[in-house]
Amino acid sequence: MAYNIRPLSFGEILDSGFRVFRDNFVLLAGISAIAGFPVSLMMAANPRVHTGVFIIATLIALILTPIMSVAFATAVASVYLDRPVTIGDAYRSVRSVFTPVMGTCLLSYILLMLGFIALLVPGVYFAICWSLVFPVMIVEHRFGIAALRRSRQLVSGVWWKTFGIFLVAALIVRVPAAVLGMFWSFIPVVGSILTATTSSIAAAYSLVVLVIYYFDRRCRIEDFDLRLLAEQIRAEGAVGAPGAQASSAN
């Protein structure tokens, strides 16, 4: 199913996220579950008691979350641009960019940690500025400082709108997931599995919104006819196409 690449309103971005997720539920839920479910399951195993499990889950999450996010961004960008893609295709796309993606994530983790240590406000500010870094890496093949700079450029002038979109998207799915998690917690063993499942689905919707918002920002700030912009995005080779050339870093 093809989706129109065009500027969207606040509500349309959230609604498009639901439509893309609903239309491609098996694909997107599968990608999220492969990497996100094991981590969510360990996190759901009462970390206050099982401190060792919580620490291990956190370390694994630092590796699996970027991998899943890359595969997810690849899949959403593909379906949004009307390209066929499978769960295997999405995860195979990670291989060619694994090292620069992990390097970019490590760089952003360090800078954000320093920002939060220095003061909470800079940490939150840059977290939103760099929120589009995954679609930037996948669609434009920019990494490291170039990817962070590009994400900040896309968010420039609309920081509060960006913050609001991601906050509302998170609340829409995470509040119900948290409520369900409270009920699941009373069910031995199966409860942790159900909690992990709902957490994975909630995270998946937020990632869909992130990619759609990325395309929205490109439509708004780049001086191209929308049809030509769509063709340019398709021609950029992102989405893990073999032999795709890296875009020049600014």
HUKAMO-V45095 format. One record per residue. N is the residue number from 0. RES is the residue in one letter. SS is DSSP state (@ for helix, = for strand, . for the rest). PHI is phi in radians with two decimals (* if undefined). Layout:
n = (N;N)
res = (RES;RES)
ss = (SS;SS)
phi = (PHI;PHI)
This chain:
n = (0;1;2;3;4;5;6;7;8;9;10;11;12;13;14;15;16;17;18;19;20;21;22;23;24;25;26;27;28;29;30;31;32;33;34;35;36;37;38;39;40;41;42;43;44;45;46;47;48;49;50;51;52;53;54;55;56;57;58;59;60;61;62;63;64;65;66;67;68;69;70;71;72;73;74;75;76;77;78;79;80;81;82;83;84;85;86;87;88;89;90;91;92;93;94;95;96;97;98;99;100;101;102;103;104;105;106;107;108;109;110;111;112;113;114;115;116;117;118;119;120;121;122;123;124;125;126;127;128;129;130;131;132;133;134;135;136;137;138;139;140;141;142;143;144;145;146;147;148;149;150;151;152;153;154;155;156;157;158;159;160;161;162;163;164;165;166;167;168;169;170;171;172;173;174;175;176;177;178;179;180;181;182;183;184;185;186;187;188;189;190;191;192;193;194;195;196;197;198;199;200;201;202;203;204;205;206;207;208;209;210;211;212;213;214;215;216;217;218;219;220;221;222;223;224;225;226;227;228;229;230;231;232;233;234;235;236;237;238;239;240;241;242;243;244;245;246;247;248;249)
res = (M;A;Y;N;I;R;P;L;S;F;G;E;I;L;D;S;G;F;R;V;F;R;D;N;F;V;L;L;A;G;I;S;A;I;A;G;F;P;V;S;L;M;M;A;A;N;P;R;V;H;T;G;V;F;I;I;A;T;L;I;A;L;I;L;T;P;I;M;S;V;A;F;A;T;A;V;A;S;V;Y;L;D;R;P;V;T;I;G;D;A;Y;R;S;V;R;S;V;F;T;P;V;M;G;T;C;L;L;S;Y;I;L;L;M;L;G;F;I;A;L;L;V;P;G;V;Y;F;A;I;C;W;S;L;V;F;P;V;M;I;V;E;H;R;F;G;I;A;A;L;R;R;S;R;Q;L;V;S;G;V;W;W;K;T;F;G;I;F;L;V;A;A;L;I;V;R;V;P;A;A;V;L;G;M;F;W;S;F;I;P;V;V;G;S;I;L;T;A;T;T;S;S;I;A;A;A;Y;S;L;V;V;L;V;I;Y;Y;F;D;R;R;C;R;I;E;D;F;D;L;R;L;L;A;E;Q;I;R;A;E;G;A;V;G;A;P;G;A;Q;A;S;S;A;N)
ss = (.;.;.;.;.;.;.;.;.;@;@;@;@;@;@;@;@;@;@;@;@;@;@;.;@;@;@;@;@;@;@;@;@;@;@;@;@;@;@;@;@;@;@;.;.;.;.;.;.;.;@;@;@;@;@;@;@;@;@;@;@;@;@;@;@;@;@;@;@;@;@;@;@;@;@;@;@;@;@;@;.;.;.;.;.;.;@;@;@;@;@;@;.;.;@;@;@;@;@;@;@;@;@;@;@;@;@;@;@;@;@;@;@;@;@;@;@;@;.;@;@;@;@;@;@;@;@;@;@;.;.;.;@;@;@;@;@;@;@;@;.;.;.;@;@;@;@;@;@;@;@;@;@;@;@;.;.;.;@;@;@;@;@;@;@;@;@;@;@;@;@;@;@;@;@;@;@;@;@;@;@;@;@;@;.;.;.;.;.;@;@;@;@;@;@;@;@;@;@;@;@;@;@;@;@;@;@;@;@;@;@;@;@;@;@;@;@;@;@;@;@;.;.;.;.;@;@;@;@;@;@;@;@;@;@;.;.;.;.;.;.;.;.;.;.;.;.;.;.;.)
phi = (*;-1.52;-2.13;-1.29;-1.55;-2.74;-1.09;-2.11;-1.34;-0.90;-1.18;-1.17;-1.11;-1.15;-1.16;-1.09;-1.03;-1.12;-1.13;-1.09;-1.17;-1.17;-1.18;-2.21;-1.04;-1.08;-1.07;-1.29;-1.14;-1.14;-1.08;-1.14;-1.20;-1.02;-1.74;-1.40;-1.11;-1.03;-1.17;-1.07;-1.14;-1.17;-1.16;-1.35;-1.46;0.90;-1.06;-1.16;-1.65;-1.67;-1.06;-1.08;-1.11;-1.10;-1.14;-1.07;-1.07;-1.14;-1.13;-1.12;-1.09;-1.10;-1.68;-1.27;-1.08;-1.07;-1.09;-1.12;-1.14;-1.14;-1.07;-1.19;-1.07;-1.06;-1.16;-1.15;-1.07;-1.13;-1.21;-1.19;-1.72;1.09;-1.96;-1.20;-2.71;-2.08;-1.03;-1.10;-1.02;-1.07;-1.32;-1.15;-1.14;-1.22;-1.00;-1.29;-2.16;-0.99;-1.10;-1.15;-1.16;-1.12;-1.12;-1.14;-1.12;-1.08;-1.07;-1.16;-1.05;-1.13;-1.13;-1.18;-1.07;-1.11;-1.11;-1.25;-1.19;-1.10;-3.01;-1.07;-1.03;-1.03;-1.10;-1.14;-1.02;-1.30;-1.05;-1.30;-1.02;-1.74;-1.17;-1.72;-1.14;-1.19;-1.10;-1.08;-1.12;-1.38;-1.41;-1.91;0.95;-1.91;-2.39;1.10;-1.03;-1.06;-1.20;-1.12;-1.14;-1.13;-1.06;-1.13;-1.09;-1.16;-1.54;-0.96;1.52;-2.30;-1.02;-1.17;-1.11;-1.07;-1.02;-1.13;-1.09;-1.24;-1.17;-1.13;-1.04;-1.18;-1.13;-0.98;-1.81;-1.40;-1.13;-1.06;-1.11;-1.16;-1.11;-1.09;-1.06;-1.12;-1.24;-1.09;-1.09;-1.48;-1.81;-1.06;1.10;-1.07;-1.05;-1.14;-1.15;-1.14;-1.10;-1.11;-1.12;-1.15;-1.14;-1.12;-1.15;-1.08;-1.12;-1.10;-1.09;-1.06;-1.22;-1.07;-1.04;-1.03;-1.19;-1.10;-1.14;-1.01;-1.14;-1.05;-1.16;-1.13;-1.12;-1.44;-1.78;-1.72;-1.44;-2.31;-1.05;-1.04;-1.14;-1.18;-1.10;-1.06;-1.14;-1.12;-1.09;-1.09;-1.32;-1.22;1.40;-0.90;0.85;1.18;-1.16;-1.05;1.34;-1.11;-1.66;-1.22;-1.25;-1.20;-1.38;-1.45)
